Structure formats: structure tokens, C-alpha cells
Amino acid sequence: MTFVTCKASCDNGILLSAGNMHTWGKSGEGSSIKISRILSAVSLLIALVALVLALRRPQPIGLQQPPAAKAVNAQSFETKIEQLERAQAQGQTGSEVRLTADEISAAIAHSGGESGPTNDPAGGSHPAVDPSTAVGPGSLEQANLQEPLISFDGDTVHGQFLTEVAGKKVYVTVSGHLGAKDGYATFQPTEFKVGDLNVPVSLVNNALQKKMLEQRDRLKLPDFVNDVKVENGELVIRQK
């Protein structure tokens, strides 16, 4: 009789223990599912935030110039470069010129044919850009960003332009240091943004340097230029 009671008690203990083990297994499985769902939700949220930031318009790094100011700055750029050429022709060495961001931006626009006059069917001419449509302070509309915005800060150059990624128009802002090596301009990025989204430089630098190699011919400096760098908020071009 005692043996039967003991056996019943033992059986009940085993069943109870098995039941508890079964319950624990269910609880752990449920927790894993909940954690997985939470991680999925967080990952989705991070992706959505990144997408929104990438499509947002960033703060402009500078203002676009009115056509009249752009023409003056483009002419100033050409005059300073001609000074270096004359110095080289006269046998001088070590001359340098300093260029502002506005002069560089105007020169880029001018080289793209945006600042010159165009002829109308009647044989007259008119400005390529109407002065009344000049961009106001702080404005950075997609339709108005016709050429890169450029600014200098200390020894750093900042560039901002509109491009297309996966069929979407996005703003790209890149900062870094200009230099020269073996007769070619160099650029080392220090910051990269797509819209308002900061992208680690380590993720884009290899692709950027590869792209620069593909465009190497366009980075060749004139024979009379020895060095280029940004210094005290200006671009310094030094003659050989």
C-alpha cells in the first residue's frame, strides 16, 4: 500500500514536472517571437526615417547669385587665372591668386553656358536667366538649383548639388579638402549627406575615388599650376 502511494506520488511529480517543462518551452518561444517582431518594427522605422531624411531638402550651404553678380564674378575668375598665365610666360615663379566661392561658382556656371546671352528670333539678345527670377535668401528649390552651390569654410570646401537616385531627385552635400598631386586635383571627403541623412564617409569614399579616376582627365591642372588648396575660406592657386 505504501508502495502504491509512493508510485502515485512519483507519477504525479513527473507529470507535474513535465507540465512545467512544457509550459516553460511555450513561454520562451513566445518571448522569442515578441523580440523578433520588435526588432523588425525598429528596423522598419529606422529605414523609413532614413528614407525621409534622404528625400528632405537640406539647409543650403550658400545662395545662388543674381545674373549680374554671376557675370562679374566669372570675369574676376578669368582675370585672376590670366594673371598666373602671364606670370608663367614672364618667367616668374611662386605667384598665387585667391578665389572666393562666388567666383568659383560663377566660373562653373559660365563654363556650362548658363551666364551668357542668347539670341532671339528677331536677332536681338537677352540674358539667359531673367534677373527677376533670382533665388531669394535661403531658397533651395529643385527648379532653381541649376549648378552646384559651393562654399568655403576655413580649409574645407562644401559642395551641394541635385542628382537622381533610384528615380528620385535628391540633394547631395559633400565636404572635404582639395589638393594637388602629380599635376592633378585631389579631393578627400570629410562629410557626405544625402538630403538630411548623414552617410559615413567610409561607405562612399572608395566609390568616389573610383569615379574621380574615371574622370581623371577633367581633374588635370593647367601646366602652370603647382598647387591648389582652400585656406582661410578662399581657394588658393599657386603657380609653379
C-alpha positions in Angstrom: 0.0 0.0 0.0 2.8 2.3 0.8 4.5 1.4 -2.5 1.3 2.3 -4.5 1.1 5.7 -2.7 4.7 6.4 -3.4 4.3 5.4 -7.0 1.3 7.6 -7.4 3.1 10.5 -5.8 6.1 10.0 -8.0 3.9 9.7 -11.1 2.2 12.9 -10.2 5.5 14.6 -9.6 6.8 13.5 -13.0 3.6 14.6 -14.7 3.7 18.0 -12.9 7.4 18.4 -13.8 6.7 17.6 -17.4 3.8 20.0 -17.4 6.0 22.7 -16.0 8.7 22.0 -18.6 6.2 22.1 -21.4 4.9 25.5 -20.1 8.4 26.9 -19.9 9.1 25.9 -23.5 6.0 27.8 -24.7 6.9 30.9 -22.7 10.5 31.0 -24.2 9.1 30.5 -27.7 6.6 33.4 -27.2 9.3 35.7 -25.9 11.5 35.0 -29.0 8.6 35.8 -31.3 7.9 39.1 -29.5 11.6 40.1 -29.6 11.7 39.3 -33.3 8.7 41.4 -34.0 10.1 44.3 -32.0 13.4 44.2 -33.9 11.5 44.0 -37.2 9.4 47.1 -36.3 12.5 49.0 -35.2 14.4 48.1 -38.4 11.4 49.2 -40.5 11.2 52.5 -38.5 14.9 53.2 -39.0 14.6 52.5 -42.7 11.6 54.9 -43.0 13.3 57.6 -41.1 16.4 57.2 -43.3 14.3 57.4 -46.4 12.5 60.6 -45.2 15.8 62.2 -44.3 17.3 61.3 -47.6 14.4 62.9 -49.5 14.3 66.1 -47.4 15.8 69.3 -48.7 18.9 70.2 -46.6 19.9 73.6 -45.4 21.6 75.4 -48.3 25.3 75.9 -48.0 25.1 79.1 -49.9 23.0 81.3 -52.0 22.7 81.4 -55.8 23.9 84.6 -57.3 21.9 87.0 -59.4 22.9 87.0 -63.1 24.7 90.4 -62.8 26.8 89.3 -59.9 27.5 86.0 -61.5 28.8 87.7 -64.6 31.1 90.0 -62.6 32.5 87.0 -60.6 33.0 84.9 -63.7 35.1 87.8 -65.2 37.0 88.2 -62.0 37.9 84.4 -62.1 39.2 84.7 -65.6 41.2 87.8 -64.8 43.0 86.1 -61.9 43.8 82.9 -63.9 45.2 85.1 -66.7 47.5 86.7 -64.1 49.0 83.4 -63.3 49.4 82.6 -67.0 51.2 85.9 -67.6 53.5 85.3 -64.6 54.4 81.9 -66.1 55.1 83.4 -69.5 57.3 86.1 -67.9 59.4 83.5 -66.2 58.1 84.3 -62.7 57.6 81.6 -60.1 55.6 81.1 -56.9 52.8 83.6 -57.8 49.4 82.8 -56.4 45.8 84.0 -56.6 42.9 83.7 -54.2 39.4 82.9 -55.4 36.2 83.2 -53.5 33.4 80.6 -53.6 31.3 83.0 -55.6 34.0 83.3 -58.2 34.3 79.5 -58.5 30.5 79.1 -58.7 30.2 81.7 -61.3 33.0 80.2 -63.3 31.3 76.8 -63.2 28.0 78.3 -64.4 29.8 80.2 -67.1 31.7 77.1 -68.4 28.3 75.4 -68.6 27.0 78.2 -70.8 24.4 79.4 -68.3 25.6 83.0 -67.9 25.9 84.2 -71.5 23.3 85.9 -73.6 21.1 84.0 -76.1 19.8 85.3 -79.4 16.1 85.6 -80.1 14.4 85.0 -83.5 14.4 88.8 -84.2 18.2 88.9 -84.0 18.4 90.6 -80.6 19.8 89.2 -77.4 18.6 88.8 -73.8 20.1 87.3 -70.6 19.9 83.5 -70.4 18.4 84.0 -66.9 15.9 86.6 -66.0 17.1 88.7 -63.1 13.6 88.9 -61.7 13.8 85.1 -61.0 16.9 85.3 -58.8 16.8 83.0 -55.9 15.9 84.7 -52.6 17.8 84.3 -49.3 17.7 80.7 -48.0 15.8 79.4 -51.1 16.8 76.0 -52.4 14.1 74.9 -54.8 14.7 72.0 -57.1 14.0 74.1 -60.2 16.4 76.8 -59.1 19.4 74.6 -58.4 20.9 74.7 -61.9 24.5 74.4 -60.9 26.3 73.2 -57.7 26.4 75.5 -54.7 29.9 75.9 -53.3 31.2 77.5 -50.1 34.5 77.6 -48.3 34.9 77.3 -44.5 38.5 77.5 -43.2 40.4 74.9 -45.2 37.2 72.9 -46.1 35.2 73.1 -49.3 31.5 72.3 -49.3 29.5 71.4 -52.4 25.8 70.8 -52.8 24.0 69.6 -55.9 20.9 67.9 -57.1 21.1 64.4 -58.6 18.9 61.4 -59.2 18.9 58.3 -57.2 16.6 55.4 -57.9 14.4 57.7 -60.0 14.1 60.3 -57.2 15.6 63.8 -57.1 17.8 64.1 -54.1 20.2 66.7 -52.8 23.8 65.6 -52.1 26.1 67.6 -49.9 29.8 66.8 -49.7 32.6 68.4 -47.8 36.3 67.8 -47.8 39.8 69.0 -48.6 41.2 70.0 -52.0 44.8 69.3 -53.0 47.1 68.6 -55.9 49.3 65.6 -56.7 51.3 64.9 -59.9 49.5 67.6 -61.8 46.0 66.5 -60.9 43.5 67.9 -58.4 42.7 65.6 -55.5 39.8 65.6 -53.0 39.5 63.9 -49.7 35.9 63.9 -48.3 35.2 64.6 -44.7 31.4 64.6 -44.8 28.7 63.2 -47.1 25.0 63.8 -46.9 22.0 62.7 -49.0 19.2 65.0 -48.2 19.4 65.5 -44.4 20.8 62.0 -44.0 24.5 61.8 -42.9 26.3 58.9 -44.7 29.6 57.6 -43.2 32.4 58.7 -45.4 33.9 55.2 -45.2 30.9 53.9 -47.2 31.3 56.3 -50.1 35.0 57.2 -50.3 36.0 54.2 -52.4 33.3 54.8 -54.9 34.1 58.5 -55.0 37.8 57.9 -55.6 37.0 55.4 -58.3 34.7 57.9 -60.0 37.5 60.5 -59.8 39.8 58.1 -61.5 37.3 57.7 -64.3 37.2 61.5 -64.7 40.9 61.9 -64.3 41.4 63.9 -67.5 39.0 66.5 -66.2 41.0 66.8 -63.0 44.2 67.7 -64.8 45.5 71.1 -63.7 47.0 73.6 -66.1 50.7 73.2 -66.7 51.5 76.5 -64.8 49.6 75.4 -61.6 51.6 73.8 -58.9 49.1 73.5 -56.0 45.5 74.2 -55.1 44.0 74.3 -51.6 41.4 76.0 -49.6 42.8 78.3 -47.0 41.1 80.9 -44.7 37.8 80.5 -46.7 39.4 81.0 -50.1 40.7 78.8 -52.9 44.5 79.4 -53.3 46.0 78.5 -56.6 49.8 78.6 -56.6 51.9 78.9 -59.7 55.0 76.7 -60.3 
